[in-house]
Amino acid sequence: MGFLDNFFKEILVGEEVSPTNFRYTVYAKKSGYFENIVSIVSYANDKIVLKLKKGVLVVTGKNLLIKKYCQSDICIGGEILSVFFNEKGDF
């Protein structure tokens, strides 16, 4: 049995783990890569709101900038302080 299989069996007993419609990775608070983005709702140097198929992601930080945006993926640079998911779409 692999590590993750054991983790889910022992830690999440009785809980269902459902996949989300997005994925992101933040690298040392200096940049982030976000997948399955529908569009950019708002863009400022301290807050970027990204529309998802279901809900929004709110990225906050300092000196934020969009490094690359293509198809449904986006790379954000700057100091990322938090990423907040809201399924209802409020920000």
PDB file of N, CA, C and O in Angstrom:
ATOM      1  N   MET A   1       0.858  -1.177   0.000  1.00  0.00           N
ATOM      2  CA  MET A   1       0.000   0.000   0.000  1.00  0.00           C
ATOM      3  C   MET A   1       0.900   1.234   0.000  1.00  0.00           C
ATOM      4  O   MET A   1       1.839   1.314   0.792  1.00  0.00           O
ATOM      5  N   GLY A   2       0.621   2.193  -0.879  1.00  0.00           N
ATOM      6  CA  GLY A   2       1.407   3.410  -0.980  1.00  0.00           C
ATOM      7  C   GLY A   2       1.097   4.392   0.145  1.00  0.00           C
ATOM      8  O   GLY A   2       0.126   4.231   0.884  1.00  0.00           O
ATOM      9  N   PHE A   3       1.932   5.393   0.255  1.00  0.00           N
ATOM     10  CA  PHE A   3       1.776   6.399   1.306  1.00  0.00           C
ATOM     11  C   PHE A   3       0.405   7.069   1.267  1.00  0.00           C
ATOM     12  O   PHE A   3      -0.274   7.155   2.290  1.00  0.00           O
ATOM     13  N   LEU A   4      -0.006   7.544   0.086  1.00  0.00           N
ATOM     14  CA  LEU A   4      -1.289   8.235  -0.009  1.00  0.00           C
ATOM     15  C   LEU A   4      -2.466   7.312   0.267  1.00  0.00           C
ATOM     16  O   LEU A   4      -3.449   7.724   0.883  1.00  0.00           O
ATOM     17  N   ASP A   5      -2.373   6.072  -0.183  1.00  0.00           N
ATOM     18  CA  ASP A   5      -3.442   5.115   0.110  1.00  0.00           C
ATOM     19  C   ASP A   5      -3.583   4.946   1.618  1.00  0.00           C
ATOM     20  O   ASP A   5      -4.690   4.960   2.155  1.00  0.00           O
ATOM     21  N   ASN A   6      -2.458   4.789   2.285  1.00  0.00           N
ATOM     22  CA  ASN A   6      -2.459   4.639   3.734  1.00  0.00           C
ATOM     23  C   ASN A   6      -2.968   5.906   4.412  1.00  0.00           C
ATOM     24  O   ASN A   6      -3.734   5.830   5.373  1.00  0.00           O
ATOM     25  N   PHE A   7      -2.550   7.063   3.922  1.00  0.00           N
ATOM     26  CA  PHE A   7      -2.987   8.342   4.483  1.00  0.00           C
ATOM     27  C   PHE A   7      -4.507   8.463   4.419  1.00  0.00           C
ATOM     28  O   PHE A   7      -5.154   8.753   5.425  1.00  0.00           O
ATOM     29  N   PHE A   8      -5.067   8.242   3.250  1.00  0.00           N
ATOM     30  CA  PHE A   8      -6.509   8.362   3.088  1.00  0.00           C
ATOM     31  C   PHE A   8      -7.258   7.322   3.910  1.00  0.00           C
ATOM     32  O   PHE A   8      -8.342   7.604   4.422  1.00  0.00           O
ATOM     33  N   LYS A   9      -6.701   6.136   4.041  1.00  0.00           N
ATOM     34  CA  LYS A   9      -7.363   5.085   4.817  1.00  0.00           C
ATOM     35  C   LYS A   9      -7.360   5.419   6.308  1.00  0.00           C
ATOM     36  O   LYS A   9      -8.376   5.250   6.981  1.00  0.00           O
ATOM     37  N   GLU A  10      -6.227   5.890   6.826  1.00  0.00           N
ATOM     38  CA  GLU A  10      -6.076   6.122   8.259  1.00  0.00           C
ATOM     39  C   GLU A  10      -6.610   7.479   8.710  1.00  0.00           C
ATOM     40  O   GLU A  10      -7.265   7.564   9.749  1.00  0.00           O
ATOM     41  N   ILE A  11      -6.346   8.525   7.959  1.00  0.00           N
ATOM     42  CA  ILE A  11      -6.677   9.887   8.385  1.00  0.00           C
ATOM     43  C   ILE A  11      -8.099  10.283   8.008  1.00  0.00           C
ATOM     44  O   ILE A  11      -8.801  10.901   8.809  1.00  0.00           O
ATOM     45  N   LEU A  12      -8.522   9.944   6.826  1.00  0.00           N
ATOM     46  CA  LEU A  12      -9.808  10.418   6.327  1.00  0.00           C
ATOM     47  C   LEU A  12     -10.886   9.347   6.385  1.00  0.00           C
ATOM     48  O   LEU A  12     -11.730   9.266   5.492  1.00  0.00           O
ATOM     49  N   VAL A  13     -10.865   8.541   7.406  1.00  0.00           N
ATOM     50  CA  VAL A  13     -11.861   7.486   7.553  1.00  0.00           C
ATOM     51  C   VAL A  13     -13.248   8.113   7.643  1.00  0.00           C
ATOM     52  O   VAL A  13     -13.497   8.973   8.487  1.00  0.00           O
ATOM     53  N   GLY A  14     -14.139   7.678   6.773  1.00  0.00           N
ATOM     54  CA  GLY A  14     -15.503   8.186   6.788  1.00  0.00           C
ATOM     55  C   GLY A  14     -15.700   9.479   6.028  1.00  0.00           C
ATOM     56  O   GLY A  14     -16.839   9.910   5.845  1.00  0.00           O
ATOM     57  N   GLU A  15     -14.615  10.121   5.574  1.00  0.00           N
ATOM     58  CA  GLU A  15     -14.735  11.370   4.817  1.00  0.00           C
ATOM     59  C   GLU A  15     -14.529  11.069   3.343  1.00  0.00           C
ATOM     60  O   GLU A  15     -13.701  10.237   2.972  1.00  0.00           O
ATOM     61  N   GLU A  16     -15.274  11.739   2.535  1.00  0.00           N
ATOM     62  CA  GLU A  16     -15.135  11.564   1.098  1.00  0.00           C
ATOM     63  C   GLU A  16     -14.254  12.681   0.550  1.00  0.00           C
ATOM     64  O   GLU A  16     -14.498  13.856   0.827  1.00  0.00           O
ATOM     65  N   VAL A  17     -13.246  12.328  -0.214  1.00  0.00           N
ATOM     66  CA  VAL A  17     -12.358  13.305  -0.829  1.00  0.00           C
ATOM     67  C   VAL A  17     -12.800  13.486  -2.268  1.00  0.00           C
ATOM     68  O   VAL A  17     -12.697  12.563  -3.076  1.00  0.00           O
ATOM     69  N   SER A  18     -13.291  14.670  -2.588  1.00  0.00           N
ATOM     70  CA  SER A  18     -13.765  14.905  -3.951  1.00  0.00           C
ATOM     71  C   SER A  18     -12.790  15.824  -4.678  1.00  0.00           C
ATOM     72  O   SER A  18     -12.261  16.762  -4.082  1.00  0.00           O
ATOM     73  N   PRO A  19     -12.553  15.567  -5.940  1.00  0.00           N
ATOM     74  CA  PRO A  19     -11.654  16.417  -6.700  1.00  0.00           C
ATOM     75  C   PRO A  19     -12.285  17.784  -6.956  1.00  0.00           C
ATOM     76  O   PRO A  19     -13.507  17.913  -7.021  1.00  0.00           O
ATOM     77  N   THR A  20     -11.442  18.792  -7.100  1.00  0.00           N
ATOM     78  CA  THR A  20     -11.931  20.133  -7.402  1.00  0.00           C
ATOM     79  C   THR A  20     -11.816  20.376  -8.895  1.00  0.00           C
ATOM     80  O   THR A  20     -11.208  19.589  -9.619  1.00  0.00           O
ATOM     81  N   ASN A  21     -12.403  21.467  -9.347  1.00  0.00           N
ATOM     82  CA  ASN A  21     -12.347  21.789 -10.771  1.00  0.00           C
ATOM     83  C   ASN A  21     -11.170  22.699 -11.093  1.00  0.00           C
ATOM     84  O   ASN A  21     -11.104  23.247 -12.193  1.00  0.00           O
ATOM     85  N   PHE A  22     -10.246  22.871 -10.164  1.00  0.00           N
ATOM     86  CA  PHE A  22      -9.063  23.698 -10.388  1.00  0.00           C
ATOM     87  C   PHE A  22      -7.888  23.123  -9.610  1.00  0.00           C
ATOM     88  O   PHE A  22      -8.043  22.252  -8.754  1.00  0.00           O
ATOM     89  N   ARG A  23      -6.696  23.645  -9.942  1.00  0.00           N
ATOM     90  CA  ARG A  23      -5.485  23.242  -9.223  1.00  0.00           C
ATOM     91  C   ARG A  23      -4.517  24.408  -9.274  1.00  0.00           C
ATOM     92  O   ARG A  23      -4.450  25.122 -10.274  1.00  0.00           O
ATOM     93  N   TYR A  24      -3.765  24.602  -8.198  1.00  0.00           N
ATOM     94  CA  TYR A  24      -2.743  25.645  -8.210  1.00  0.00           C
ATOM     95  C   TYR A  24      -1.545  25.231  -7.369  1.00  0.00           C
ATOM     96  O   TYR A  24      -1.646  24.414  -6.454  1.00  0.00           O
ATOM     97  N   THR A  25      -0.404  25.828  -7.713  1.00  0.00           N
ATOM     98  CA  THR A  25       0.837  25.611  -6.986  1.00  0.00           C
ATOM     99  C   THR A  25       1.487  26.963  -6.772  1.00  0.00           C
ATOM    100  O   THR A  25       1.622  27.747  -7.711  1.00  0.00           O
ATOM    101  N   VAL A  26       1.890  27.241  -5.538  1.00  0.00           N
ATOM    102  CA  VAL A  26       2.595  28.478  -5.219  1.00  0.00           C
ATOM    103  C   VAL A  26       4.028  28.105  -4.868  1.00  0.00           C
ATOM    104  O   VAL A  26       4.266  27.221  -4.044  1.00  0.00           O
ATOM    105  N   TYR A  27       4.979  28.787  -5.501  1.00  0.00           N
ATOM    106  CA  TYR A  27       6.390  28.505  -5.320  1.00  0.00           C
ATOM    107  C   TYR A  27       7.028  29.574  -4.431  1.00  0.00           C
ATOM    108  O   TYR A  27       7.236  30.706  -4.868  1.00  0.00           O
ATOM    109  N   ALA A  28       7.335  29.215  -3.197  1.00  0.00           N
ATOM    110  CA  ALA A  28       8.044  30.086  -2.248  1.00  0.00           C
ATOM    111  C   ALA A  28       7.469  31.491  -2.179  1.00  0.00           C
ATOM    112  O   ALA A  28       8.212  32.462  -2.041  1.00  0.00           O
ATOM    113  N   LYS A  29       6.150  31.605  -2.273  1.00  0.00           N
ATOM    114  CA  LYS A  29       5.416  32.876  -2.212  1.00  0.00           C
ATOM    115  C   LYS A  29       5.816  33.864  -3.311  1.00  0.00           C
ATOM    116  O   LYS A  29       5.340  35.000  -3.299  1.00  0.00           O
ATOM    117  N   LYS A  30       6.663  33.478  -4.247  1.00  0.00           N
ATOM    118  CA  LYS A  30       7.132  34.412  -5.271  1.00  0.00           C
ATOM    119  C   LYS A  30       6.401  34.282  -6.595  1.00  0.00           C
ATOM    120  O   LYS A  30       6.439  35.212  -7.401  1.00  0.00           O
ATOM    121  N   SER A  31       5.748  33.177  -6.846  1.00  0.00           N
ATOM    122  CA  SER A  31       4.955  33.021  -8.061  1.00  0.00           C
ATOM    123  C   SER A  31       4.012  31.837  -7.881  1.00  0.00           C
ATOM    124  O   SER A  31       4.201  30.996  -7.002  1.00  0.00           O
ATOM    125  N   GLY A  32       3.003  31.794  -8.726  1.00  0.00           N
ATOM    126  CA  GLY A  32       2.038  30.711  -8.650  1.00  0.00           C
ATOM    127  C   GLY A  32       1.539  30.329 -10.028  1.00  0.00           C
ATOM    128  O   GLY A  32       1.457  31.160 -10.933  1.00  0.00           O
ATOM    129  N   TYR A  33       1.208  29.064 -10.170  1.00  0.00           N
ATOM    130  CA  TYR A  33       0.674  28.540 -11.422  1.00  0.00           C
ATOM    131  C   TYR A  33      -0.720  28.014 -11.141  1.00  0.00           C
ATOM    132  O   TYR A  33      -0.897  27.151 -10.281  1.00  0.00           O
ATOM    133  N   PHE A  34      -1.720  28.528 -11.864  1.00  0.00           N
ATOM    134  CA  PHE A  34      -3.121  28.209 -11.628  1.00  0.00           C
ATOM    135  C   PHE A  34      -3.702  27.572 -12.889  1.00  0.00           C
ATOM    136  O   PHE A  34      -3.530  28.090 -13.993  1.00  0.00           O
ATOM    137  N   GLU A  35      -4.388  26.447 -12.715  1.00  0.00           N
ATOM    138  CA  GLU A  35      -4.947  25.698 -13.840  1.00  0.00           C
ATOM    139  C   GLU A  35      -6.469  25.717 -13.820  1.00  0.00           C
ATOM    140  O   GLU A  35      -7.087  25.856 -12.765  1.00  0.00           O
ATOM    141  N   ASN A  36      -7.065  25.576 -15.005  1.00  0.00           N
ATOM    142  CA  ASN A  36      -8.520  25.519 -15.212  1.00  0.00           C
ATOM    143  C   ASN A  36      -9.218  26.825 -14.846  1.00  0.00           C
ATOM    144  O   ASN A  36     -10.266  26.821 -14.201  1.00  0.00           O
ATOM    145  N   ILE A  37      -8.633  27.923 -15.258  1.00  0.00           N
ATOM    146  CA  ILE A  37      -9.180  29.254 -15.040  1.00  0.00           C
ATOM    147  C   ILE A  37     -10.068  29.611 -16.233  1.00  0.00           C
ATOM    148  O   ILE A  37      -9.672  29.407 -17.380  1.00  0.00           O
ATOM    149  N   VAL A  38     -11.257  30.140 -15.972  1.00  0.00           N
ATOM    150  CA  VAL A  38     -12.166  30.535 -17.046  1.00  0.00           C
ATOM    151  C   VAL A  38     -11.811  31.936 -17.545  1.00  0.00           C
ATOM    152  O   VAL A  38     -11.717  32.167 -18.750  1.00  0.00           O
ATOM    153  N   SER A  39     -11.614  32.879 -16.597  1.00  0.00           N
ATOM    154  CA  SER A  39     -11.269  34.245 -16.979  1.00  0.00           C
ATOM    155  C   SER A  39     -10.726  35.005 -15.778  1.00  0.00           C
ATOM    156  O   SER A  39     -10.724  34.505 -14.652  1.00  0.00           O
ATOM    157  N   ILE A  40     -10.269  36.219 -16.042  1.00  0.00           N
ATOM    158  CA  ILE A  40      -9.797  37.122 -14.991  1.00  0.00           C
ATOM    159  C   ILE A  40     -10.934  38.088 -14.690  1.00  0.00           C
ATOM    160  O   ILE A  40     -11.387  38.812 -15.576  1.00  0.00           O
ATOM    161  N   VAL A  41     -11.395  38.100 -13.442  1.00  0.00           N
ATOM    162  CA  VAL A  41     -12.496  38.974 -13.041  1.00  0.00           C
ATOM    163  C   VAL A  41     -11.988  40.366 -12.736  1.00  0.00           C
ATOM    164  O   VAL A  41     -12.546  41.353 -13.215  1.00  0.00           O
ATOM    165  N   SER A  42     -10.923  40.455 -11.933  1.00  0.00           N
ATOM    166  CA  SER A  42     -10.320  41.754 -11.616  1.00  0.00           C
ATOM    167  C   SER A  42      -8.824  41.573 -11.397  1.00  0.00           C
ATOM    168  O   SER A  42      -8.345  40.497 -11.040  1.00  0.00           O
ATOM    169  N   TYR A  43      -8.097  42.681 -11.627  1.00  0.00           N
ATOM    170  CA  TYR A  43      -6.641  42.626 -11.574  1.00  0.00           C
ATOM    171  C   TYR A  43      -6.104  43.911 -10.973  1.00  0.00           C
ATOM    172  O   TYR A  43      -6.323  44.994 -11.515  1.00  0.00           O
ATOM    173  N   ALA A  44      -5.403  43.795  -9.854  1.00  0.00           N
ATOM    174  CA  ALA A  44      -4.721  44.919  -9.219  1.00  0.00           C
ATOM    175  C   ALA A  44      -3.400  44.381  -8.674  1.00  0.00           C
ATOM    176  O   ALA A  44      -3.193  43.169  -8.620  1.00  0.00           O
ATOM    177  N   ASN A  45      -2.505  45.288  -8.270  1.00  0.00           N
ATOM    178  CA  ASN A  45      -1.192  44.811  -7.812  1.00  0.00           C
ATOM    179  C   ASN A  45      -1.236  44.141  -6.436  1.00  0.00           C
ATOM    180  O   ASN A  45      -0.239  43.566  -6.000  1.00  0.00           O
ATOM    181  N   ASP A  46      -2.382  44.207  -5.749  1.00  0.00           N
ATOM    182  CA  ASP A  46      -2.490  43.544  -4.450  1.00  0.00           C
ATOM    183  C   ASP A  46      -3.573  42.460  -4.413  1.00  0.00           C
ATOM    184  O   ASP A  46      -3.702  41.756  -3.412  1.00  0.00           O
ATOM    185  N   LYS A  47      -4.355  42.319  -5.498  1.00  0.00           N
ATOM    186  CA  LYS A  47      -5.435  41.328  -5.512  1.00  0.00           C
ATOM    187  C   LYS A  47      -5.820  40.974  -6.950  1.00  0.00           C
ATOM    188  O   LYS A  47      -6.065  41.852  -7.776  1.00  0.00           O
ATOM    189  N   ILE A  48      -5.867  39.680  -7.226  1.00  0.00           N
ATOM    190  CA  ILE A  48      -6.307  39.184  -8.529  1.00  0.00           C
ATOM    191  C   ILE A  48      -7.425  38.181  -8.283  1.00  0.00           C
ATOM    192  O   ILE A  48      -7.269  37.246  -7.497  1.00  0.00           O
ATOM    193  N   VAL A  49      -8.554  38.379  -8.960  1.00  0.00           N
ATOM    194  CA  VAL A  49      -9.695  37.475  -8.822  1.00  0.00           C
ATOM    195  C   VAL A  49      -9.823  36.679 -10.118  1.00  0.00           C
ATOM    196  O   VAL A  49      -9.906  37.251 -11.205  1.00  0.00           O
ATOM    197  N   LEU A  50      -9.839  35.358  -9.989  1.00  0.00           N
ATOM    198  CA  LEU A  50      -9.904  34.459 -11.132  1.00  0.00           C
ATOM    199  C   LEU A  50     -11.222  33.701 -11.108  1.00  0.00           C
ATOM    200  O   LEU A  50     -11.588  33.104 -10.096  1.00  0.00           O
ATOM    201  N   LYS A  51     -11.937  33.730 -12.241  1.00  0.00           N
ATOM    202  CA  LYS A  51     -13.207  33.008 -12.344  1.00  0.00           C
ATOM    203  C   LYS A  51     -12.924  31.561 -12.709  1.00  0.00           C
ATOM    204  O   LYS A  51     -12.124  31.271 -13.598  1.00  0.00           O
ATOM    205  N   LEU A  52     -13.599  30.658 -12.003  1.00  0.00           N
ATOM    206  CA  LEU A  52     -13.513  29.231 -12.274  1.00  0.00           C
ATOM    207  C   LEU A  52     -14.830  28.763 -12.874  1.00  0.00           C
ATOM    208  O   LEU A  52     -15.784  29.537 -12.952  1.00  0.00           O
ATOM    209  N   LYS A  53     -14.891  27.522 -13.292  1.00  0.00           N
ATOM    210  CA  LYS A  53     -16.161  26.972 -13.770  1.00  0.00           C
ATOM    211  C   LYS A  53     -17.205  27.033 -12.665  1.00  0.00           C
ATOM    212  O   LYS A  53     -18.393  27.225 -12.925  1.00  0.00           O
ATOM    213  N   LYS A  54     -16.752  26.871 -11.447  1.00  0.00           N
ATOM    214  CA  LYS A  54     -17.645  26.884 -10.298  1.00  0.00           C
ATOM    215  C   LYS A  54     -16.967  27.681  -9.185  1.00  0.00           C
ATOM    216  O   LYS A  54     -16.158  27.132  -8.437  1.00  0.00           O
ATOM    217  N   GLY A  55     -17.289  28.961  -9.069  1.00  0.00           N
ATOM    218  CA  GLY A  55     -16.708  29.797  -8.024  1.00  0.00           C
ATOM    219  C   GLY A  55     -15.574  30.681  -8.521  1.00  0.00           C
ATOM    220  O   GLY A  55     -15.358  30.833  -9.723  1.00  0.00           O
ATOM    221  N   VAL A  56     -14.848  31.265  -7.550  1.00  0.00           N
ATOM    222  CA  VAL A  56     -13.718  32.136  -7.859  1.00  0.00           C
ATOM    223  C   VAL A  56     -12.547  31.811  -6.934  1.00  0.00           C
ATOM    224  O   VAL A  56     -12.718  31.267  -5.843  1.00  0.00           O
ATOM    225  N   LEU A  57     -11.344  32.167  -7.411  1.00  0.00           N
ATOM    226  CA  LEU A  57     -10.135  32.147  -6.597  1.00  0.00           C
ATOM    227  C   LEU A  57      -9.704  33.589  -6.413  1.00  0.00           C
ATOM    228  O   LEU A  57      -9.629  34.344  -7.383  1.00  0.00           O
ATOM    229  N   VAL A  58      -9.418  33.982  -5.176  1.00  0.00           N
ATOM    230  CA  VAL A  58      -8.935  35.325  -4.886  1.00  0.00           C
ATOM    231  C   VAL A  58      -7.491  35.190  -4.425  1.00  0.00           C
ATOM    232  O   VAL A  58      -7.208  34.559  -3.407  1.00  0.00           O
ATOM    233  N   VAL A  59      -6.583  35.792  -5.186  1.00  0.00           N
ATOM    234  CA  VAL A  59      -5.158  35.759  -4.873  1.00  0.00           C
ATOM    235  C   VAL A  59      -4.780  37.131  -4.345  1.00  0.00           C
ATOM    236  O   VAL A  59      -4.983  38.134  -5.030  1.00  0.00           O
ATOM    237  N   THR A  60      -4.229  37.193  -3.127  1.00  0.00           N
ATOM    238  CA  THR A  60      -3.800  38.465  -2.557  1.00  0.00           C
ATOM    239  C   THR A  60      -2.298  38.441  -2.339  1.00  0.00           C
ATOM    240  O   THR A  60      -1.692  37.384  -2.166  1.00  0.00           O
ATOM    241  N   GLY A  61      -1.711  39.636  -2.353  1.00  0.00           N
ATOM    242  CA  GLY A  61      -0.275  39.733  -2.147  1.00  0.00           C
ATOM    243  C   GLY A  61       0.242  41.118  -2.412  1.00  0.00           C
ATOM    244  O   GLY A  61      -0.494  42.100  -2.317  1.00  0.00           O
ATOM    245  N   LYS A  62       1.524  41.196  -2.750  1.00  0.00           N
ATOM    246  CA  LYS A  62       2.188  42.471  -3.025  1.00  0.00           C
ATOM    247  C   LYS A  62       2.844  42.398  -4.396  1.00  0.00           C
ATOM    248  O   LYS A  62       3.445  41.387  -4.757  1.00  0.00           O
ATOM    249  N   ASN A  63       2.722  43.475  -5.149  1.00  0.00           N
ATOM    250  CA  ASN A  63       3.342  43.578  -6.481  1.00  0.00           C
ATOM    251  C   ASN A  63       2.964  42.403  -7.387  1.00  0.00           C
ATOM    252  O   ASN A  63       3.813  41.857  -8.091  1.00  0.00           O
ATOM    253  N   LEU A  64       1.700  42.023  -7.364  1.00  0.00           N
ATOM    254  CA  LEU A  64       1.235  40.910  -8.192  1.00  0.00           C
ATOM    255  C   LEU A  64       1.200  41.323  -9.658  1.00  0.00           C
ATOM    256  O   LEU A  64       0.843  42.452  -9.994  1.00  0.00           O
ATOM    257  N   LEU A  65       1.575  40.395 -10.516  1.00  0.00           N
ATOM    258  CA  LEU A  65       1.509  40.641 -11.950  1.00  0.00           C
ATOM    259  C   LEU A  65       1.237  39.341 -12.671  1.00  0.00           C
ATOM    260  O   LEU A  65       1.605  38.260 -12.213  1.00  0.00           O
ATOM    261  N   ILE A  66       0.594  39.471 -13.793  1.00  0.00           N
ATOM    262  CA  ILE A  66       0.292  38.293 -14.612  1.00  0.00           C
ATOM    263  C   ILE A  66       1.466  38.077 -15.553  1.00  0.00           C
ATOM    264  O   ILE A  66       1.720  38.886 -16.446  1.00  0.00           O
ATOM    265  N   LYS A  67       2.180  36.975 -15.342  1.00  0.00           N
ATOM    266  CA  LYS A  67       3.350  36.677 -16.167  1.00  0.00           C
ATOM    267  C   LYS A  67       2.948  36.021 -17.485  1.00  0.00           C
ATOM    268  O   LYS A  67       3.506  36.325 -18.539  1.00  0.00           O
ATOM    269  N   LYS A  68       1.976  35.122 -17.409  1.00  0.00           N
ATOM    270  CA  LYS A  68       1.542  34.403 -18.605  1.00  0.00           C
ATOM    271  C   LYS A  68       0.106  33.958 -18.416  1.00  0.00           C
ATOM    272  O   LYS A  68      -0.282  33.501 -17.341  1.00  0.00           O
ATOM    273  N   TYR A  69      -0.679  34.098 -19.477  1.00  0.00           N
ATOM    274  CA  TYR A  69      -2.082  33.673 -19.452  1.00  0.00           C
ATOM    275  C   TYR A  69      -2.418  33.080 -20.806  1.00  0.00           C
ATOM    276  O   TYR A  69      -2.436  33.793 -21.810  1.00  0.00           O
ATOM    277  N   CYS A  70      -2.683  31.788 -20.844  1.00  0.00           N
ATOM    278  CA  CYS A  70      -3.044  31.146 -22.105  1.00  0.00           C
ATOM    279  C   CYS A  70      -4.045  30.037 -21.845  1.00  0.00           C
ATOM    280  O   CYS A  70      -3.969  29.335 -20.837  1.00  0.00           O
ATOM    281  N   GLN A  71      -4.965  29.892 -22.750  1.00  0.00           N
ATOM    282  CA  GLN A  71      -6.059  28.917 -22.651  1.00  0.00           C
ATOM    283  C   GLN A  71      -6.689  28.993 -21.275  1.00  0.00           C
ATOM    284  O   GLN A  71      -7.414  29.947 -20.993  1.00  0.00           O
ATOM    285  N   SER A  72      -6.441  28.032 -20.417  1.00  0.00           N
ATOM    286  CA  SER A  72      -7.079  28.040 -19.098  1.00  0.00           C
ATOM    287  C   SER A  72      -6.063  28.071 -17.955  1.00  0.00           C
ATOM    288  O   SER A  72      -6.412  27.790 -16.808  1.00  0.00           O
ATOM    289  N   ASP A  73      -4.829  28.405 -18.258  1.00  0.00           N
ATOM    290  CA  ASP A  73      -3.777  28.450 -17.246  1.00  0.00           C
ATOM    291  C   ASP A  73      -3.228  29.865 -17.115  1.00  0.00           C
ATOM    292  O   ASP A  73      -3.208  30.628 -18.081  1.00  0.00           O
ATOM    293  N   ILE A  74      -2.780  30.205 -15.902  1.00  0.00           N
ATOM    294  CA  ILE A  74      -2.238  31.525 -15.657  1.00  0.00           C
ATOM    295  C   ILE A  74      -1.067  31.409 -14.679  1.00  0.00           C
ATOM    296  O   ILE A  74      -1.100  30.611 -13.742  1.00  0.00           O
ATOM    297  N   CYS A  75      -0.042  32.212 -14.911  1.00  0.00           N
ATOM    298  CA  CYS A  75       1.106  32.275 -14.021  1.00  0.00           C
ATOM    299  C   CYS A  75       1.138  33.683 -13.423  1.00  0.00           C
ATOM    300  O   CYS A  75       1.170  34.676 -14.150  1.00  0.00           O
ATOM    301  N   ILE A  76       1.128  33.753 -12.097  1.00  0.00           N
ATOM    302  CA  ILE A  76       1.117  35.036 -11.396  1.00  0.00           C
ATOM    303  C   ILE A  76       2.436  35.198 -10.657  1.00  0.00           C
ATOM    304  O   ILE A  76       2.870  34.294  -9.942  1.00  0.00           O
ATOM    305  N   GLY A  77       3.070  36.353 -10.830  1.00  0.00           N
ATOM    306  CA  GLY A  77       4.306  36.660 -10.132  1.00  0.00           C
ATOM    307  C   GLY A  77       4.053  37.663  -9.021  1.00  0.00           C
ATOM    308  O   GLY A  77       2.949  38.192  -8.896  1.00  0.00           O
ATOM    309  N   GLY A  78       5.066  37.924  -8.219  1.00  0.00           N
ATOM    310  CA  GLY A  78       4.946  38.824  -7.084  1.00  0.00           C
ATOM    311  C   GLY A  78       4.928  38.029  -5.796  1.00  0.00           C
ATOM    312  O   GLY A  78       5.123  36.814  -5.810  1.00  0.00           O
ATOM    313  N   GLU A  79       4.696  38.705  -4.688  1.00  0.00           N
ATOM    314  CA  GLU A  79       4.651  38.030  -3.391  1.00  0.00           C
ATOM    315  C   GLU A  79       3.218  37.603  -3.084  1.00  0.00           C
ATOM    316  O   GLU A  79       2.381  38.427  -2.716  1.00  0.00           O
ATOM    317  N   ILE A  80       2.947  36.320  -3.238  1.00  0.00           N
ATOM    318  CA  ILE A  80       1.606  35.783  -2.992  1.00  0.00           C
ATOM    319  C   ILE A  80       1.462  35.494  -1.501  1.00  0.00           C
ATOM    320  O   ILE A  80       2.198  34.684  -0.937  1.00  0.00           O
ATOM    321  N   LEU A  81       0.500  36.171  -0.872  1.00  0.00           N
ATOM    322  CA  LEU A  81       0.287  36.007   0.564  1.00  0.00           C
ATOM    323  C   LEU A  81      -0.842  35.036   0.888  1.00  0.00           C
ATOM    324  O   LEU A  81      -0.782  34.337   1.900  1.00  0.00           O
ATOM    325  N   SER A  82      -1.879  34.983   0.036  1.00  0.00           N
ATOM    326  CA  SER A  82      -2.971  34.044   0.285  1.00  0.00           C
ATOM    327  C   SER A  82      -3.712  33.728  -1.003  1.00  0.00           C
ATOM    328  O   SER A  82      -3.716  34.505  -1.958  1.00  0.00           O
ATOM    329  N   VAL A  83      -4.341  32.555  -0.993  1.00  0.00           N
ATOM    330  CA  VAL A  83      -5.223  32.126  -2.075  1.00  0.00           C
ATOM    331  C   VAL A  83      -6.494  31.634  -1.403  1.00  0.00           C
ATOM    332  O   VAL A  83      -6.462  30.744  -0.554  1.00  0.00           O
ATOM    333  N   PHE A  84      -7.617  32.230  -1.799  1.00  0.00           N
ATOM    334  CA  PHE A  84      -8.901  31.918  -1.174  1.00  0.00           C
ATOM    335  C   PHE A  84      -9.870  31.446  -2.246  1.00  0.00           C
ATOM    336  O   PHE A  84     -10.036  32.098  -3.277  1.00  0.00           O
ATOM    337  N   PHE A  85     -10.507  30.313  -1.997  1.00  0.00           N
ATOM    338  CA  PHE A  85     -11.509  29.767  -2.919  1.00  0.00           C
ATOM    339  C   PHE A  85     -12.894  30.037  -2.354  1.00  0.00           C
ATOM    340  O   PHE A  85     -13.162  29.766  -1.183  1.00  0.00           O
ATOM    341  N   ASN A  86     -13.777  30.574  -3.198  1.00  0.00           N
ATOM    342  CA  ASN A  86     -15.157  30.781  -2.804  1.00  0.00           C
ATOM    343  C   ASN A  86     -16.041  30.139  -3.860  1.00  0.00           C
ATOM    344  O   ASN A  86     -16.090  30.596  -5.002  1.00  0.00           O
ATOM    345  N   GLU A  87     -16.731  29.093  -3.479  1.00  0.00           N
ATOM    346  CA  GLU A  87     -17.570  28.345  -4.416  1.00  0.00           C
ATOM    347  C   GLU A  87     -18.768  29.153  -4.894  1.00  0.00           C
ATOM    348  O   GLU A  87     -19.272  28.919  -5.992  1.00  0.00           O
ATOM    349  N   LYS A  88     -19.230  30.105  -4.082  1.00  0.00           N
ATOM    350  CA  LYS A  88     -20.404  30.915  -4.452  1.00  0.00           C
ATOM    351  C   LYS A  88     -20.045  32.020  -5.441  1.00  0.00           C
ATOM    352  O   LYS A  88     -20.936  32.588  -6.073  1.00  0.00           O
ATOM    353  N   GLY A  89     -18.764  32.334  -5.588  1.00  0.00           N
ATOM    354  CA  GLY A  89     -18.356  33.356  -6.534  1.00  0.00           C
ATOM    355  C   GLY A  89     -18.237  34.743  -5.942  1.00  0.00           C
ATOM    356  O   GLY A  89     -18.000  35.698  -6.682  1.00  0.00           O
ATOM    357  N   ASP A  90     -18.392  34.893  -4.622  1.00  0.00           N
ATOM    358  CA  ASP A  90     -18.237  36.192  -3.968  1.00  0.00           C
ATOM    359  C   ASP A  90     -16.756  36.500  -3.762  1.00  0.00           C
ATOM    360  O   ASP A  90     -15.937  35.609  -3.535  1.00  0.00           O
ATOM    361  N   PHE A  91     -16.444  37.777  -3.847  1.00  0.00           N
ATOM    362  CA  PHE A  91     -15.070  38.196  -3.535  1.00  0.00           C
ATOM    363  C   PHE A  91     -15.119  39.543  -2.981  1.00  0.00           C
ATOM    364  O   PHE A  91     -14.080  40.110  -2.642  1.00  0.00           O
TER     365      PHE A  91
END
